[in-house]
């Protein structure tokens, strides 16, 4: 028998008949460790965006090198997500989480000390692996330790952390570059992760339940329980769909990977069904896709990220190239939205159990309002009637929308998922976000630059925001359908 402090962090570990992990006060300490780490990984992403010009000067990096500073991280992160989530379900989430933090922290040191662009990109690949390893464990542990209103509150804190990291990241990056100069400054944007990662590891070793040893399951057939073939097939399928969009090349062979991704996905589904027929536990329980709340939720999330993520890319481009502002000034345009997103995530997290999908619907409507007002600001600014700084007000609606959509949707999406597949199911949701983000940024920015070649910035921004609004409308349609299905189910009951 284990004590409350040795309550499990994965369904395979020893269960105590007197210990309920959802009532153990240590869960809030565990959540703190998870949030500190999520903060670190998100800060790293937003800081890198600001640091790219300094990296180009400091390492004499080419445009292709800079592209891979962003893309390498995104690729490895997306490819390992689901396999890492399933590994945590089987082998213990706490230990794998800390291994992921360790990989991310060590690779941050390597990135900060990089002597050339090749070294930096290798370190970014490793950062993506570390982040992909730790993120699904965090979602799985939240599902394991929190239920009902407490789970909504936990995801609310998660969303607050996301909002704060987005707000602080660009400003912190700009400040570090100003303090360190063109060569040392960009290195500090990576090295700043080291004390945060070290703190997360120390607190995790203190507070995470025992044992923290990563091990194969006590029953089953060793590596077969991890479904390595399924992991390989799905990883290759995700790689084939992500690579064309993050690589940015117009080469025919690159885009030929898209139909290959469909073939690999088909092969993966067939393999998973075969695994079930053999009496083994597959990498992903395909039955979860029959759960409406789950399929609707991951669809909403993928569409939302496909659209809204591009808002901040377009604003950064327009503010700097269209309105002539500096990179540091450009970062300030997202601060009110990010802070409001942080507050809205906490507010919505407390109320999601009572209001359900209505919160997501209202959030999507607020996003459309914010997009419409931002389009109006762009038109009036180009006409010389108002300042570009009015975007801070219009984008604030988008910020509130982010907090009201993302954390409640995570709670609702994962509410009916079995704990045995908590990590892998959360990872599938995150993979959908990554694919949506990659596709959205590639397509929407391409549309903006194509329009810009023939016309002015205001028309190009209207085209970009219009495409984003169209994608958000599709997410809204799915959310409304989910709400009707839930109402029909309650009526039938």
Steps between C-alpha positions, in 0.01 A plus 500: 500500500621850421455818696324811364839642398561196284173534311543408135577733213397242243228235487748215492651580837394350831165626621427564866161415641527784752656764278304710252734717290216744429477594868871500586614860571834424329321522164514882516877485545519262205292745295741780592794298363306430179413867455857618564620266227225595253591863565863422411418323173260772383735782597764327289277503192400868520853617587649327196268696270644826635859373494516395133655824367773486768566132423542586132766760588668307781542172310498638146197274446322471167125538453475121476687464830257738669203313355626178655556667838121520508409195294737247657343546841148477358577182306653293779243628750209391280649165400572366850186627676265202473767233549626688807147527634442126471840425654399709800171314530691172526837582655408774747440866420701667775832344407459562127394858573824567687705333224331733251580802718861383523533464122344842444726666758823341376413582138433862607859514627620356168296758307630787712861393444458416129811595294314484168153466346528122453568450871209729589258311277610164645432641847156621387418149374593368845288768668204384294553141617516610864188714467315226313592254775389714794184667366270193476615386845384834640154463346477139617595592856239777511237247389622251761511734798200722431130430443187708449522866601860453617605380153343807341682716754830321427461552125407860578835547673657327199339756269606785728859378478475491120370858492768634732779325309377644171490848654839481670694311230546768231566775756751286692668406173528862394638595842763222501614596150524865603705408809723242335555665167480338155718198584442420869136613503356222286701243697336621821158431346588129508702497823212659691332156483775340710407631848130437430568144385726432797231627740239277335723192532580569867135557593392197298747278684365637829127487430425246228363166626733205537633303329636731231678216318403475134431132443327255271165366623498206737258314277487466123780443257758770556554726202187363328294677767645828370386414145827609331370433148191711565718776646725494191209506253324789673824692547579471129144603410525814715845575357367464143216745562703754701818510292358668187345780702790574738775455239350765275645366176317490171674179393267240353644215709423691820130534422490138379532410868140606565336205320765277660380621841151378413635157406703481823195600706295225333777248573514617863123454548518151351791412727322628813191292419722195447661563838158490665410175322823347637382583851762772553453861612560729201688829503167684469161357585315581177172465689560845655422652160143374543469732802333809358636740759854387414475509119311830504750646747813410304336630181418832666854527637667420167286754313545765768879467496496493119346846506580697812871414521549683171355822646816569696725418205310744276492772765876472554562528124257789449611702802869475407496502120176683437499752787878529557508403869791324672505134606465600866204724418350218296519270803302753705197465271427157643540581870141612583356206307731252674423635848126493430541146366666399828217645707227360274653151513480496880149650499375248246676207666304554820169508308549239228330220697184713523499680163664231283534557126315833525826654620678380185221632278508844659878500477490429127247780453734737688783392270291594196417836659869566568592409142230729360611792716865441407409513132325832565809636681723407206269673249468816712874512570592469133252781430682716758209528745630309805825372648618144446509466880122452495582139411575450870130551572363291213740212564396496865177330392711230334691464828182448701391249236821300539448460872133416458556245223824310567491395866123419513526308174788293640292415806194403295699307239676277753209464743384158374838353403610188695794565733688206343535716187519844666847576367455379144154657461629835626795467265270443202324825589835681516606345168184639345597841635850474351371391159234770505758765591745391228234483230337826603818705514624363167173554311394831657841671479535379140163657419606827665833522314332409171243777552771744610687459172198630312364757744555675837544388860140579598357276227748224581411513870129494419559187292697337781254588776214395275651152453554472876138596564384233255691231691362627833147480356563133416610441861185678617281272287661192661452650848131573432450146370665360812274713719191369318620141537553547872153653538345211304682247720372667816149504357514132412620417850 
